[in-house]
Amino acid sequence: MTVTIGRRELLAALGGAAAAWPLAARAQQSAMPVIGFLNIQSPEGYVEPLRGFRQGLKDAGYVEGENVAIEYSWAENQIDRLPALAAELVRRQASVIAATGGPPSAAAAKAATTKIPVVFIVGEDPVKLGLVASLARPGGNLTGINFLSVELAAKRLELLRELVPAAARVAVLVNPAEAAITETTVRDVQAAARAMGLQIRIVNASNSREIVAAFAMLASERPDAIFVGPGSFMVSRRVQLAHLATRHAIPAVYPGRIFADVGGLMSYGPSLTDAYRQVGVYVGRILKGAKPSDLPVLQPSKFELIINAETARMLGLTVPDKLLVAADVVIE
């Protein structure tokens, strides 16, 4: 049985109701430290990651509503809103900013303050992004989690080949606007494809209309499979991507569970929930006095293979037993 949760109920579950209570009044009345939570996405789909974030805080000795308050700032997939949201968290004197959702959130927080500690999650090298001086010694007021999403391209391609062993031509869908992450993804996929004897077709899309156009083109070209690149834009369009891939009956592999949860065929990547837990731990340590400059940038310790068996059946695919056994989660 499918239970539909309304947006209002979802926001309440995520802490949105608390976010509606003016931060200044909360802080004055409770004298709690306040965490600014900045994310480029919308709350939908982030129930589990936020549960991980709160677990990390709890591991560090903090419980929302008891000895810490959280101010949620969601950009609702509008990247141009991030600077204003980050500036508002600074104006309200948040004790720490958790800049989640990728490089745009981290960059906005970095631009907004040099004093308030910032804990980020990014899929690219944070040194190349200019967020930290080095992984071991970040320096400045930022540290966080290097999600390693782009560096797993070869593994995802291997898993896709295992699921679709007859595949010879693979379309790689990337967002050219996220230049750093796209460059690394294309380079790694091309190298892996050469080693596997696959033909690669790079397809660009930077907005919803371009995704529709890309799938219309692919529907006529009929590649054997699609490799969806990582990045905050692709995450924001995950429902559309999963729907179009299924509609056009093209097997696809995605960079994280958040895609498989909305109907994507298969995903492999670091556990987003565990990464958010690590962010929560770091935020808690900073609230206790640790300096970001002394906290090394962490890398994920848990990786997940997720297979959506229902989608596989819709596509007429038989998932090999080897993959079913290796999968961390099989969605029925």
Backbone torsions as a table, in degrees:
resi	resn	phi	psi	omega
1	MET	NA	134.1	-180.0
2	THR	-97.1	129.2	177.7
3	VAL	-107.9	122.6	179.9
4	THR	-93.1	125.9	-179.7
5	ILE	-104.4	125.5	178.6
6	GLY	-69.0	160.0	-177.6
7	ARG	-61.1	-38.3	-178.8
8	ARG	-64.3	-43.7	179.2
9	GLU	-65.6	-38.0	-180.0
10	LEU	-64.4	-44.8	179.1
11	LEU	-60.2	-38.7	178.7
12	ALA	-64.7	-41.2	179.9
13	ALA	-64.3	-33.0	-178.3
14	LEU	-84.0	-5.0	-176.8
15	GLY	99.3	8.8	-179.0
16	GLY	-63.8	-31.2	179.0
17	ALA	-64.7	-38.7	177.4
18	ALA	-66.2	-34.1	-178.8
19	ALA	-67.2	-26.2	-179.4
20	ALA	-72.6	-20.1	177.7
21	TRP	-77.9	120.7	-175.5
22	PRO	-49.0	130.6	-175.2
23	LEU	-59.4	-43.1	-176.4
24	ALA	-60.0	-41.9	-179.9
25	ALA	-66.6	-41.7	179.0
26	ARG	-60.4	-48.9	-175.8
27	ALA	-63.2	-41.1	-178.5
28	GLN	-67.0	-40.1	-174.8
29	GLN	-74.8	-37.8	-173.5
30	SER	-100.2	-19.4	-176.1
31	ALA	59.8	25.1	178.2
32	MET	-84.5	149.6	168.5
33	PRO	-65.4	149.4	-176.7
34	VAL	-117.3	128.6	175.7
35	ILE	-98.2	128.1	173.7
36	GLY	-89.9	120.7	-179.2
37	PHE	-106.5	110.7	-174.9
38	LEU	-113.4	124.4	-178.0
39	ASN	-142.9	136.8	-178.8
40	ILE	-72.4	-20.9	-174.2
41	GLN	-86.3	-168.5	171.2
42	SER	-108.5	163.9	-173.6
43	PRO	-63.9	-26.3	-176.4
44	GLU	-57.8	130.0	177.9
45	GLY	91.7	-2.7	-175.6
46	TYR	-109.7	18.4	179.4
47	VAL	-60.7	-49.5	-178.0
48	GLU	-67.9	-47.4	176.0
49	PRO	-56.5	-40.4	179.2
50	LEU	-68.3	-32.2	174.6
51	ARG	-63.5	-39.9	176.0
52	GLY	-63.5	-41.5	178.7
53	PHE	-60.2	-46.2	-179.6
54	ARG	-67.6	-33.2	176.9
55	GLN	-65.4	-40.0	177.0
56	GLY	-62.3	-42.0	176.0
57	LEU	-60.9	-43.2	-179.6
58	LYS	-63.6	-40.5	177.2
59	ASP	-59.8	-29.7	179.9
60	ALA	-91.1	0.2	175.6
61	GLY	100.7	15.8	-177.7
62	TYR	-124.2	135.6	178.6
63	VAL	-126.4	125.4	-178.5
64	GLU	-57.9	130.1	178.6
65	GLY	90.4	-15.5	179.1
66	GLU	-104.7	-53.2	178.7
67	ASN	-134.9	11.9	174.2
68	VAL	-154.8	147.5	176.1
69	ALA	-114.7	150.9	179.1
70	ILE	-123.5	128.2	175.7
71	GLU	-102.2	109.9	-176.1
72	TYR	-88.3	125.9	178.1
73	SER	-126.0	103.5	-179.0
74	TRP	-103.7	129.3	-178.9
75	ALA	-83.7	-4.8	177.4
76	GLU	54.2	41.8	177.2
77	ASN	66.7	18.6	177.7
78	GLN	-111.8	98.0	-172.6
79	ILE	-61.1	-29.8	-178.0
80	ASP	-72.1	-9.6	177.4
81	ARG	-83.7	-18.6	-173.0
82	LEU	-59.8	-45.9	-179.9
83	PRO	-56.8	-42.5	-180.0
84	ALA	-67.8	-39.7	178.5
85	LEU	-65.1	-41.7	178.5
86	ALA	-65.1	-43.0	179.5
87	ALA	-62.2	-36.0	179.0
88	GLU	-67.0	-38.8	177.3
89	LEU	-64.4	-37.5	176.9
90	VAL	-66.7	-44.0	-179.4
91	ARG	-61.2	-34.4	-179.4
92	ARG	-85.9	4.9	173.0
93	GLN	59.8	50.2	172.8
94	ALA	-60.6	144.9	-179.6
95	SER	-74.0	-36.9	178.7
96	VAL	-146.0	146.9	174.1
97	ILE	-113.6	123.6	173.1
98	ALA	-94.3	102.7	-176.7
99	ALA	-94.3	94.8	-175.0
100	THR	-108.0	168.3	177.4
101	GLY	95.1	7.1	174.0
102	GLY	109.5	-176.0	-175.7
103	PRO	-55.1	-38.2	-179.5
104	PRO	-58.4	-41.4	179.0
105	SER	-67.4	-42.8	-179.8
106	ALA	-63.8	-42.6	-179.6
107	ALA	-65.0	-39.4	179.6
108	ALA	-65.2	-42.1	178.6
109	ALA	-66.1	-41.8	179.7
110	LYS	-62.4	-40.5	-179.6
111	ALA	-70.1	-25.8	-174.4
112	ALA	-82.3	-25.3	-175.0
113	THR	-155.1	144.2	171.8
114	THR	-111.6	1.5	-175.3
115	LYS	-112.5	-45.4	-178.2
116	ILE	-72.4	130.0	177.6
117	PRO	-61.4	141.5	179.8
118	VAL	-127.1	131.0	174.8
119	VAL	-115.9	121.2	-172.9
120	PHE	-113.8	165.9	164.9
121	ILE	-127.0	122.4	176.8
122	VAL	-136.7	150.2	179.8
123	GLY	-89.2	-17.3	179.6
124	GLU	-100.3	175.9	177.7
125	ASP	-66.6	115.0	-177.5
126	PRO	-67.6	-19.8	175.7
127	VAL	-70.1	-46.5	178.3
128	LYS	-64.1	-31.1	178.2
129	LEU	-75.3	-10.5	-179.6
130	GLY	80.1	18.2	-178.9
131	LEU	-83.8	-34.6	-178.6
132	VAL	-137.7	161.1	178.9
133	ALA	-75.6	-39.7	176.5
134	SER	-158.0	164.5	-179.6
135	LEU	-69.4	-39.1	-177.1
136	ALA	-75.6	-37.2	-178.7
137	ARG	-132.2	87.9	-172.9
138	PRO	-60.1	-37.2	-175.4
139	GLY	69.4	165.2	176.7
140	GLY	65.1	-152.6	-173.9
141	ASN	-112.1	14.1	-179.7
142	LEU	-120.4	143.9	167.9
143	THR	-155.3	179.9	179.0
144	GLY	161.5	-145.5	-174.1
145	ILE	-119.0	126.1	171.6
146	ASN	-92.4	106.2	-167.8
147	PHE	-71.9	-13.6	175.4
148	LEU	58.9	19.2	-175.0
149	SER	-61.8	-43.9	-175.3
150	VAL	-70.6	-22.7	-175.2
151	GLU	-83.1	3.0	-178.9
152	LEU	-106.5	14.8	-175.2
153	ALA	-58.9	-44.6	-177.8
154	ALA	-62.2	-41.3	179.5
155	LYS	-63.8	-41.7	179.2
156	ARG	-63.0	-40.2	-179.9
157	LEU	-65.7	-38.6	177.4
158	GLU	-62.3	-43.6	179.8
159	LEU	-65.5	-37.8	178.1
160	LEU	-63.1	-40.6	179.1
161	ARG	-66.0	-35.5	177.5
162	GLU	-66.5	-37.9	-179.6
163	LEU	-74.4	-35.9	179.9
164	VAL	-124.3	76.0	-171.9
165	PRO	-61.9	-24.3	-179.9
166	ALA	-84.1	-1.9	-177.0
167	ALA	-62.4	132.4	176.9
168	ALA	-124.4	-29.2	-178.9
169	ARG	-120.8	124.0	-177.1
170	VAL	-124.4	128.1	174.1
171	ALA	-87.6	134.7	179.5
172	VAL	-111.9	111.6	-176.8
173	LEU	-95.2	119.3	-177.6
174	VAL	-135.9	163.9	178.3
175	ASN	-106.8	107.3	-177.8
176	PRO	-64.2	-19.5	179.6
177	ALA	-68.7	-25.4	174.5
178	GLU	-96.1	75.2	-166.0
179	ALA	-58.8	-46.8	-174.4
180	ALA	-64.0	-48.0	-177.4
181	ILE	-68.4	-35.1	179.6
182	THR	-70.3	-42.1	179.9
183	GLU	-59.4	-45.6	-179.8
184	THR	-66.3	-43.1	-179.4
185	THR	-61.1	-49.0	-178.3
186	VAL	-62.0	-43.4	179.5
187	ARG	-60.3	-47.6	-176.9
188	ASP	-68.7	-39.9	179.9
189	VAL	-67.0	-42.1	179.6
190	GLN	-62.2	-41.9	179.4
191	ALA	-64.4	-43.9	179.5
192	ALA	-66.5	-38.5	-179.1
193	ALA	-64.5	-40.5	178.0
194	ARG	-60.4	-43.1	-179.4
195	ALA	-66.3	-28.3	-177.9
196	MET	-96.8	-4.2	-179.5
197	GLY	74.7	28.1	-179.9
198	LEU	-98.3	148.4	172.2
199	GLN	-93.2	133.3	-176.4
200	ILE	-113.7	136.5	175.5
201	ARG	-123.4	112.2	-179.8
202	ILE	-80.6	127.4	179.3
203	VAL	-123.7	127.9	-177.2
204	ASN	-100.8	144.1	174.3
205	ALA	-155.6	128.5	-178.3
206	SER	-121.5	-0.3	175.2
207	ASN	-153.6	174.7	-175.2
208	SER	-60.7	-41.5	-179.3
209	ARG	-63.9	-38.8	179.7
210	GLU	-69.1	-30.4	174.7
211	ILE	-64.9	-45.3	178.3
212	VAL	-59.6	-45.3	180.0
213	ALA	-63.8	-39.1	-180.0
214	ALA	-62.8	-43.8	-179.7
215	PHE	-70.6	-31.6	175.8
216	ALA	-63.5	-41.5	177.7
217	MET	-65.5	-44.3	-178.8
218	LEU	-66.3	-30.6	178.7
219	ALA	-63.1	-32.2	178.7
220	SER	-85.2	-32.7	-179.5
221	GLU	-80.6	-26.3	178.4
222	ARG	53.1	64.3	171.0
223	PRO	-66.6	163.2	-178.7
224	ASP	-77.3	-22.7	-178.6
225	ALA	-165.0	166.6	178.0
226	ILE	-124.9	136.0	174.3
227	PHE	-108.9	112.5	-179.6
228	VAL	-91.4	121.9	-178.5
229	GLY	-72.1	162.7	178.8
230	PRO	-80.3	175.9	177.7
231	GLY	130.1	155.8	-176.2
232	SER	-64.1	-32.3	179.7
233	PHE	-66.4	-46.2	179.8
234	MET	-62.2	-37.9	176.5
235	VAL	-61.2	-42.0	-178.5
236	SER	-66.2	-23.8	-178.8
237	ARG	-106.8	21.7	-172.4
238	ARG	-60.3	-39.2	-179.9
239	VAL	-65.8	-45.0	178.8
240	GLN	-61.7	-43.9	-179.0
241	LEU	-62.8	-47.8	-179.4
242	ALA	-63.2	-40.2	-179.4
243	HIS	-64.5	-46.5	-177.1
244	LEU	-68.6	-37.6	178.1
245	ALA	-62.6	-41.9	179.0
246	THR	-71.1	-41.5	-179.9
247	ARG	-59.0	-40.7	-179.0
248	HIS	-92.5	6.0	175.2
249	ALA	55.5	47.4	177.2
250	ILE	-117.9	118.9	177.8
251	PRO	-60.3	141.7	-177.5
252	ALA	-141.6	148.7	174.4
253	VAL	-117.0	143.1	-173.1
254	TYR	-126.0	163.5	-174.3
255	PRO	-83.0	-4.0	-178.5
256	GLY	-166.8	163.0	-175.6
257	ARG	-58.7	-29.9	-176.8
258	ILE	-58.2	-24.1	175.9
259	PHE	-79.1	-45.9	-179.3
260	ALA	-63.8	-32.7	-179.5
261	ASP	-64.1	-23.4	-179.7
262	VAL	-106.5	16.9	174.0
263	GLY	113.7	-1.9	176.5
264	GLY	-64.0	145.1	-173.7
265	LEU	-64.3	-50.7	-175.5
266	MET	-153.9	145.3	176.5
267	SER	-139.5	151.5	173.1
268	TYR	-144.3	130.7	178.9
269	GLY	172.5	-179.9	178.0
270	PRO	-61.8	151.3	176.6
271	SER	-70.7	115.3	179.6
272	LEU	-63.7	-38.9	179.8
273	THR	-62.1	-42.6	179.8
274	ASP	-68.8	-36.6	177.5
275	ALA	-63.8	-40.8	177.2
276	TYR	-66.1	-34.7	175.5
277	ARG	-61.2	-42.5	178.5
278	GLN	-62.7	-37.8	175.7
279	VAL	-62.0	-44.2	178.9
280	GLY	-60.0	-40.7	177.7
281	VAL	-62.2	-46.0	-180.0
282	TYR	-63.9	-40.6	177.6
283	VAL	-60.7	-43.4	178.4
284	GLY	-62.8	-41.3	178.9
285	ARG	-64.2	-38.0	178.4
286	ILE	-67.3	-40.1	177.2
287	LEU	-60.7	-27.5	178.4
288	LYS	-86.6	0.2	174.3
289	GLY	119.4	-7.7	179.1
290	ALA	-67.4	148.7	178.4
291	LYS	-99.5	137.1	178.3
292	PRO	-54.7	-36.2	-178.1
293	SER	-63.4	-20.8	-179.5
294	ASP	-98.7	-2.1	-178.2
295	LEU	-104.4	110.0	-177.8
296	PRO	-63.2	148.4	174.8
297	VAL	-64.6	127.2	-177.6
298	LEU	-91.2	157.9	172.8
299	GLN	-119.2	152.6	-175.5
300	PRO	-58.7	145.8	177.8
301	SER	-110.4	-8.2	-177.5
302	LYS	-130.0	128.5	178.9
303	PHE	-120.7	147.9	-172.8
304	GLU	-128.1	134.7	168.0
305	LEU	-106.4	117.8	-178.3
306	ILE	-117.2	129.6	178.2
307	ILE	-121.0	128.0	177.0
308	ASN	-94.7	96.9	-175.7
309	ALA	-65.4	-32.5	178.4
310	GLU	-63.2	-43.9	178.0
311	THR	-65.6	-38.8	177.9
312	ALA	-58.9	-43.2	178.6
313	ARG	-63.9	-39.6	178.8
314	MET	-63.1	-31.9	179.7
315	LEU	-87.8	-2.2	-179.4
316	GLY	74.1	25.4	-178.3
317	LEU	-99.0	141.5	171.7
318	THR	-102.5	116.3	-178.1
319	VAL	-76.1	123.9	179.9
320	PRO	-59.0	144.7	179.1
321	ASP	-56.1	-35.2	179.9
322	LYS	-57.8	-42.3	179.1
323	LEU	-72.2	-39.5	179.5
324	LEU	-61.4	-40.2	179.0
325	VAL	-68.9	-37.9	-177.2
326	ALA	-76.4	-22.0	-175.2
327	ALA	-64.4	138.7	174.1
328	ASP	-76.7	-35.2	179.0
329	VAL	-141.4	134.3	170.8
330	VAL	-115.1	116.2	-178.5
331	ILE	-87.3	117.3	-178.1
332	GLU	-97.4	NA	NA
